[in-house]
């Protein structure tokens, strides 16, 4: 489902420093039609920023029951959850590990309206200190900075579907873990049921059936652009580059001064270094297939386009590289990239996918001794 944004005049609302200014705009009146949303939200950008702040930084975790649909699919690199309660539990676990976590909104790209529903792509810079137990182990006391992108679909004041990608490898490295050793630890724990859901028969009844906990009654109440088709440009660029392996098109689609911010803190300035990075991925997964799932964008008054692209890359680990000798592991990578396009060329992008989840699947195959094609177990250099 792809829909062009028909309100480019408020595209500036997606950019810094305007993002922080929106937090003080409560009560100033709505600047776009928001039928079904609470009157306090001025526009869809304000909605995303404000509910994120309330849930994470103010500690109003229970507001998730207000802002997420009861059965809201949330897809990550580790699968899909389907209930609002799982979102609550995941948020609590993260805050327990990183109580001082701050989420800085770097960019919000949006499309849609209050009739068809809104799509947003929220790029977040996380800062936090690991002072609590996480799924990786005891507190390390180390501070980390890492990115994530949350793509959400909203109707009537609620998120009804979400795609979430994090640069987990960057976090793990900053906490001081060896990625391969950590992957082996988690795989071993999963094999013995550590961290898996409890037996349904022992479920604690906080609500009735699948419903959230009952609210305490309130006080005094008994009841609680025209010629240039940007979508075609992005889809064609991805297809030619990834599926046709036409790396010679880089100079046609990307600016010479192109900059890329990639997972694990990788920074690429210029096309040569970016090309080397792409080749390293293609070399490890020579049969890879790229599928662009969703594209939407904003255009500012100067003609600059900011694009959100959700994609999925699948392939077989049958080539050498930073993850060690080939294992034959089949992988599927969910990723989101935000592009800046000027003068019909990509000038900057933020690419986010969970590289640690990818490594974990390869390590799992390595620990199992390869596969029927004769690939053998080998240590990974990451």
MARVO-310945 format. One record per residue: residue in three letters; x, y, z of N, C-alpha, C in turn. Coordinates in steps of 0.1 Angstrom, whole numbers, plus 2048, in hexadecimal, padded with zeros to 3 digits. Example, Ala and Ser with C-alpha at 12.3 -4.5 7.8 and 13.67 -1.06 7.14 Angstrom:
<atoms>
ALA8847C784E87B7D384E8847DF84E SER8807EA8478897F584788180084F 
</atoms>
This chain:
<atoms>
UNK8087F480080080080080980C800 UNK8088157F68108207F580782C7F1 UNK8088377F88008427F680884F7F6 UNK8068577EC80D8647EB80886E7F5 UNK8118757FB80D88080580788B7FD UNK7FA88F8017F489A7FA7F48A7802 UNK7FD8A880C7FE8B481480D8B8815 UNK8148BB80A8228BE80B8258CB812 UNK81A8D481481C8E181A8218E0828 UNK81E8D58308228D483D82E8CA83F UNK8358C88348408BF83584B8C383F UNK84C8D08418568D584A8548D0859 UNK8488CB85C8458C786984D8BA86C UNK8538B486285B8A88658698AA868 UNK86E8B686987C8B886A8808C0876 UNK88D8BD87B8938C48868978D2880 UNK8968DD8898928DD8978838DE89A UNK87B8DD88F86D8DE8918678D389A UNK86D8C789A8688BC8A28678C08B0 UNK8718C68B68708C98C58668D48C7 UNK8648DD8BE85A8E88BF84C8E38C0 UNK84A8D88BA83C8D28BA8388CD8C8 UNK8428CA8D083E8C58DE8388CF8E6 UNK83A8DC8E38348E78EA8278EC8E4 UNK8228E58DA8178EB8D28098E68D7 UNK8098DF8E27FC8DA8E77F28E58E9 UNK7E68E38E47DB8EE8E67DC8F88DB UNK7E58F78D27E69028C77DD9008BC UNK7D58F58BC7CC8F38B17D18E98A6 UNK7C98E28A07CD8D88967D18DF889 UNK7DC8DB8837E18E08767DE8D786A UNK7D88CC86D7D38C38627C78BB867 UNK7BF8B685E7B38AE8637B88A286A UNK7B38A08767B689587F7AA88E885 UNK7A088C87D793886881796879888 UNK79187789479386B89C79E86B8A5 UNK7A78758A47B28778AD7AF8818B8 UNK7B68808C37B38898CE7B68988C9 UNK7AE8A18CE7AF8AF8CA7BC8B58CD UNK7C38B08D77D08B68DB7DB8B58D1 UNK7DA8AC8C77E58A98BE7E38B38B2 UNK7ED8BB8AF7EC8C58A47ED8BF896 UNK7F48B38957F68AD8887FC89F88B UNK7FE897880802889882811889887 UNK819893884827893889826896898 UNK81E89F89C81D8A28AB8188958B2 UNK80E88E8AC8098828B28148788B5 UNK81C8758AB82786B8AD8318708B7 UNK83587C8B783F8818C083A8818CE UNK82D8858D08288878DD8258798E4 UNK8208708DD81D8638E382A85B8E6 UNK83485D8DD8418578E084785C8ED UNK8468698EE84C8708FA84486B907 UNK83786A90682F866912832858916 UNK83384F90C83584190F84383E915 UNK84E84490E85B84091186284A91B UNK86185791986886092186186492E UNK85486592D84C86893984985B941 UNK84B85093B84984394283A83F942 UNK832845939824841939822835930 UNK82882993482781D92C819819929 UNK81181B9338038169327FB81E927 UNK80082A9237FA8319187FA82990B UNK80281F90A8028168FF7F48118FC UNK7ED80E9077DF8099067D68138FF UNK7DA8209007D282B8FA7D682D8EB UNK7E282B8E87E882F8DB7EA8248D1 UNK7E98178D67EB80C8CD7DE8048CC UNK7DC7FF8C07D07F68BE7D17EA8C7 UNK7C67E48CA7C57D88D37CD7CD8CD UNK7CB7CA8C07D27C08B87DB7C88AE UNK7E67CC8B27EF7D48A97FB7CC8A5 UNK7FD7C88998097C18958157CA895 UNK81F7C689C82C7CD89C8377C4897 UNK83C7C788B8467BE8858547C4888 UNK85D7BB88C86B7BE88E8737B3887 UNK8807B48898897AA88388879C88A UNK88179C89587F78F89C87178989B UNK86978F89285C78A890851794893 UNK84579089483A7998958327968A2 UNK8307A18AA82779F8B68197A48B1 UNK80F7A08B98017A48B47F87AA8BE UNK7FD7AC8CA7F47B28D57FB7BE8DB UNK7F27C78DF7F67D38E67FE7D08F3 UNK7FA7C58FA8017C19068107BD903 UNK8137B88F88217B58F48297C18F2 UNK8237CC8ED8297D98EC82D7DE8FA UNK8237DD9038257E29118317DA917 UNK8317CD91683B7C591C8497C8916 UNK84A7CA9098577CD90385C7DB907 UNK8537E49098577F290D85C7F191B UNK8557EA92485A7E99328677E3933 UNK86A7D892B8767D192B8827DA927 UNK87F7E291D8897EC91888C7F6922 UNK8827FC92888480793288B80193E UNK8887F594288F7EF94D89E7EE94B UNK8A27EB93E8B07EA93B8B77F8939 UNK8AF8029348B480F9318AA81A936 UNK8AA81C9448A082594A8A1833945 UNK8AD8389418AF84693D8AE84792E UNK8A883E9278A783F9188A084B914 UNK8A685290A8A085D90389F85A8F4 UNK89485F8EE89185C8E089086A8D9 UNK89A86D8D189A87A8CA8958788BC UNK88A87E8B988487D8AB88C8858A1 UNK89387E89989C88488E894888882 UNK88A88087F88288287387587A874 UNK86A88086F85D87986D85887C85F UNK85787285785287384984486C84A UNK83A87384482C86E84582586F838 UNK81A86783881186882C803864831 UNK7F98678297EB86282C7E386D832 UNK7D78698377CE87383D7C586C848 UNK7BC87384E7B486D8587A8864853 UNK7A786384679D85A8407A384D83D UNK7AE84D8357B58418317BE83C83C UNK7C28458457CC84184F7D984884C UNK7E184A8577EE8508557FA846856 UNK80484884E81184184F81B84A854 UNK82484685D82F84E86283B845862 UNK84784C85F85484586185C84E86A UNK85E84987686485188187284C884 UNK87C85588088A85188288E857890 UNK89384E8988968518A68A584F8A9 UNK8AB8588B08B88578B68B68548C5 UNK8BA8488C98B98438D78C68468DE UNK8C484B8EB8D084C8F48CC845901 UNK8D483D9078D18369138DD83191A UNK8DB82E9278E682892F8E081A934 UNK8E88109328E48029358E6800944 UNK8DD80494D8DE80395B8D57F8961 UNK8CE7F19588C57E695C8C87D9954 UNK8C27CE9588C37C29518BC7C2943 UNK8C27BE9398BC7BD92C8BC7AF927 UNK8B67AC91C8B679E9168C479A913 UNK8CE7A39138DC7A09108E479C91C UNK8DF7A09288E779D9348E67A893F UNK8EE7A79498EE7B19548F27BF94F UNK8EF7C99578F37D69549017D8950 UNK9047E09469127E29439167F0947 UNK90D7F994A91080694E91480F943 UNK91480A93791981292B90D819925 UNK91182591F90882D91890982B909 UNK8FE82B9028FD8288F48F48328ED UNK8F78338E08EF83C8D78ED8338CA UNK8E08328C78DD8298BB8D082E8B5 UNK8CE82A8A88C282F8A18B882489F UNK8AC82889D8A181F899897827890 UNK88F81F88988482588187781D884 UNK86D82488786081E88985682387F UNK85181A87684781E86D83A819872 UNK830823873823820879818823870 UNK80D81C87180081F86A7F6822875 UNK7EF82E8747E683287E7D8836879 UNK7CE8328817C183787F7BB83A88C UNK7B384688D7AB8498987B28488A6 UNK7BE84F8A67C58508B37CD8448B7 UNK7CE83A8AE7D582E8B27DE8298A7 UNK7E98238AB7F281C8A27EC80E8A0 UNK7EA80B8947E37FE8917ED7F488A UNK7F97F98868037F08808107F7881 UNK81B7F08848287F68868337ED880 UNK83D7F387A8497EC8768557F387D UNK85D7EB8858677F188D8747EB88A UNK87E7F488788C7EF8858957F788D UNK89F7F08938A97F789C8B77F3897 UNK8C07FC89A8CF7F98978D47F28A4 UNK8D07E58A68D37DE8B28E27DB8B3 UNK8E87D98A88F67D68A78FE7E18AD UNK8FB7EE8AA9027F98B09007F98BF UNK8F47F78C48F27F78D28FB7EC8D9 UNK8FB7E08D39027D58D99117D78DA UNK9177DD8CF9257E18CF9287EB8D9 UNK9207F58DB9238008E49217FB8F3 UNK9197F08F59187EA9029247E1906 UNK92C7DF8FC9387D78FE9377C88FC UNK92C7C38F592B7B58F39327B18E6 UNK9367A48E593A79E8D992E7998D2 UNK92B79E8C691E79A8C091C78B8BE UNK9277848B99257768B792376E8C4 UNK92B7728CF92A76B8DC91C76E8E1 UNK91777A8E090977D8E58FF7758DD UNK9007748D08F776D8C78F675E8CC UNK9027588CE90274A8D38FB7498E0 UNK8FD7528E98F77528F68E77528F5 UNK8E275B8ED8D475C8EB8CE7508E4 UNK8D574B8DB8D073F8D48D07338DE UNK8DA7328E68DA7278F08CE7298FA UNK8CB7358FE8C07389088B3734901 UNK8B17388F48A57358EE8A37268EC UNK8AD71F8EA8AC7108E98A770A8F5 UNK8AA7109018A570B90E899713914 UNK89371A90B88772190F88872D918 UNK89473391989673E92189174B91A UNK88875292188375E91B87775C912 UNK87275091186774D90985A750911 UNK84E75290A84275491183F74991B UNK83874D92683474493082973B92B UNK82872F93281D72692F81072D930 UNK80872D9267FB7349267F2731932 UNK7F47249387EC7219437EF729950 UNK7FB72F95080073695B7FE745959 UNK7F774994F7F575794C7EF75F958 UNK7F576B95B7EF7739657E477C95F UNK7D877B9657CC7819607CC790964 UNK7D379995D7D37A795F7C67AE959 UNK7C17A894F7B57AD9487AC7A2946 UNK7A17A493E79779A93B79A79592D UNK79E78892C7A278391F7AD78B919 UNK7AB79090D7B67979077B57A6909 UNK7AC7AB9127AA7B99147B57BE91D UNK7B87CB91C7C27D19257BD7D3933 UNK7C57D693D7C07D794B7B57E294C UNK7AC7E09557A17EA9567A77F795C UNK7A18029587A580F95D79F81296A UNK7A681A9737A181E97F79882A97C UNK78C82B98278283697F789843981 UNK78684D97978A85A97B784860987 UNK78A86A98D784871999777877995 UNK76D87499E76087999C758873991 UNK75D86798C756861981754852984 UNK74A84C97F74883E98174E836976 UNK75183C96B75783596076483C95B UNK76B83295E77783795977883F94A UNK8468987BE8438A47B783E8A07A9 UNK8398A97A18308A579583789D78A UNK8428A278584989B77A85289077E UNK85789178A86188778F85987E799 UNK85887179585086879D85A8627A7 UNK8598677B38638627BD8618547C1 UNK85584F7C18538417C58598387BA UNK85783B7AD85D8337A386C8347A4 UNK87183F7A78808417A88868387B3 UNK87F8387BE8858307C98838217C6 UNK87881D7C187680F7BE87F80A7B3 UNK8808127A988980F79E89880E7A2 UNK89C8187AA8AA8187AF8AD80C7B7 UNK8A48087C08A67FC7C88A77EF7C0 UNK89E7EF7B689D7E37AE8A97E17A5 UNK8AD7EC79F8B97EC7968C67E979E UNK8C77EF7AA8D37EE7B28D47E07B8 UNK8C97DC7BF8CA7CF7C78C67C37BF UNK8BC7C37B78B77B77B08BF7B57A3 UNK8C27C079B8C97BF78F8D87C0791 UNK8DC7C479D8EA7C67A08F17D0797 UNK8EA7DB7938EF7E578A8F67F0793 UNK9017ED7989087F77A190D803799 UNK90D80178C91180D783907818783 UNK8FB8157888F081F7898F1828795 UNK8FB82579E8FC82D7AA8FE83C7A6 UNK90783F79C90A84D7998FE853792 UNK8F484B78D8E88517878DE855792 UNK8DD84D79C8D284F7A68D78567B3 UNK8E48567B68E985B7C28F28677BF UNK8F28717C88FB87D7C69098797C9 UNK9138807C492187D7C692487F7D5 UNK91E8887DB92088B7E99178837F3 UNK9128787EE9088707F590E86B803 UNK90686C80D90A86781A90085C81F UNK9058528258FC84782A900844838 UNK8F58438418F783F84F8F1831850 UNK8F98288528F58198528F6813860 UNK8F28078628F280086F9007FF874 UNK9017FD88190D7FB889917807888 UNK91181388791981F88692182187A UNK91E81A86F92581C86292182985C UNK92A83085792883D85092F83C843 UNK92883F83892E83F82B92C84C824 UNK93785282093785F81993D85D80B UNK93485F80193885D7F393384F7EE UNK93384E7E192D8427DB9378367DC UNK9448387DC94D82D7DC94C8257E8 UNK94C82B7F494B82480093D81D802 UNK9338247FD92581E7FD9258117F4 UNK92B8127E992B8077DF9327FB7E6 UNK93D7FD7ED9447F37F493B7EC7FE UNK9347F480592A7EE80F9207E5809 UNK91A7EA7FE9107E27F79167D57F1 UNK9227D67EC9287CA7E792B7C07F2 UNK92E7C57FE9317BB8099247B480C UNK9187BA80C90C7B380E9087AA803 UNK90A7AE7F79077A67EB91079A7EB UNK91D79C7EF9267917EF9227867F9 UNK91D78A80491978080E90C77980B UNK9037808048F677B8008F477D7F1 UNK8FB7757E98FC7777DA8EE7757D3 UNK8E576E7DA8D876C7D38CD7757D9 UNK8D17807E08C87887E78BD78E7DE UNK8B27907E48A67967DD8A17A27E5 UNK8A07AE7DF89A7B97E688C7BC7E2 UNK8847BE7EC8767C17EA8727CE7F1 UNK86E7D87EA86A7E57F085B7E37F3 UNK8587E580084A7E28058427EF805 UNK8487FA80983F80680A848813809 UNK84381D80184A8297FF841835801 UNK84583F80983D84B80A84785680D UNK84386380B84C86E80B84587B80F UNK84E88581184A89381385389C80A UNK84D8A78068558B07FD8548BE804 UNK8608C58068608D280C85F8DC801 UNK85E8E980585C8F47FB8678F57F1 UNK8738F07F587F8F17EC8808E67E3 UNK8778DC7E38778D17DA87F8C57DF UNK8848C67EB88B8BB7F18818B07F6 UNK8848A37F387B8987F6881890801 UNK87988D80B87D884816874877815 UNK87A86C81387386081087585581A UNK86B84E81D86B84282686983681E UNK87282C81E872820816873814820 UNK86980C82086A7FF82886D7F481E UNK8777EC82187B7E181887E7D581F UNK87F7CA8178827BD81D88C7B6814 UNK8987B28198A27AB8118A379D816 UNK8A279480C8A47868108AF780807 UNK8B577580D8C076F8068C676480E UNK8D175D8088D775280E8E6756811 UNK8EA75381D8F875682190174B81B UNK90574E80E90D74480791A74A802 UNK91E75680792A75C804932761810 UNK93F76380F94776781A94577581E UNK94977982A94778782E94978883D UNK94579384394779685194078C85A UNK93678585592F77B85E93676D85E UNK94176C85894875F85794675884A UNK94A74B84A94974383E93A74083B UNK93673E82F92873B82B922730833 UNK91573283790E72883F902723838 UNK8FD72982D8F17258268E572A82D UNK8E67328388DA73783F8D2740836 UNK8C573E8368BC74682F8B7751838 UNK8B875E8338B576983C8AB772835 UNK8A477983E89A78483989C790842 UNK89F79B83C8A37A78438987B2841 UNK8927B684C8887C284B8907CE84D UNK88F7D88448967E584688E7F1842 UNK8917FC84788B809843896813840 UNK89581A83589E824832897831830 UNK89D83C8358988498328A2850829 UNK89D85581D8A585C8148A286B813 UNK8AC87280F8AB88080B8AE8817FC UNK8A58867F48A68877E68A68957E1 UNK8B089A7DB8B18A77D58B58A67C6 UNK8AF8AE7BE8B28AE7B08B28A17AA UNK8A98987AD8A788B7A88B28817AB UNK8B98847B68C487B7BB8C387A7CA UNK8C786E7CF8C786B7DD8D48717E3 UNK8D387A7EC8DE8817F28E287C800 UNK8D98768078DC8718148D1866818 UNK8D585C8208CC8528248D084D832 UNK8C68498398C78428468C2834844 UNK8CA82A8448C681C8428C6815850 UNK8BB80F8548BA8088618B57FA85F UNK8BC7F08648B77E38658BF7DC871 UNK8B97D28768BF7CB8828CA7C187D UNK8D67C687D8E17BD8788E47B2882 UNK8E17B488F8E47AA8998DA79E897 UNK8CD7A18938C47978908C878E884 UNK8CE79587A8D478E86F8DF785873 UNK8E978B87B8F47838808EF777887 UNK8E57798908E076E8988DB762890 UNK8D47658858D075A87C8DB752876 UNK8E675A8728F175386C8F974B877 UNK8FA75088390174988E8F973C891 UNK8EC73D8918E37328948E672788A UNK8E872A87D8EB7218738FA71B875 UNK90372487991171F87B911715887 UNK90971889190970F89C903701899 UNK8FB70188F8F56F588A8FD6EE880 UNK9096F387D9136EC8749106EE865 UNK90A6F98619086FB8538FB6F584E UNK8FA6F28428ED6EC83C8F16E1832 UNK8E76DD82B8E86D18228F16D4816 UNK8F56E08148FD6E380890C6E280C UNK90F6DE81991C6DC81D9236E7823 UNK91C6F38259236FE82C9266FA83A UNK9316FE83F9356F984D935705857 UNK93570186393670B86E94371286E UNK94272087094E72887094B734879 UNK95673987F954744888951751880 UNK94A75A886947767880950771885 UNK95477A87C95E785880957791886 UNK94A79288694379E88B94479D89A 
</atoms>
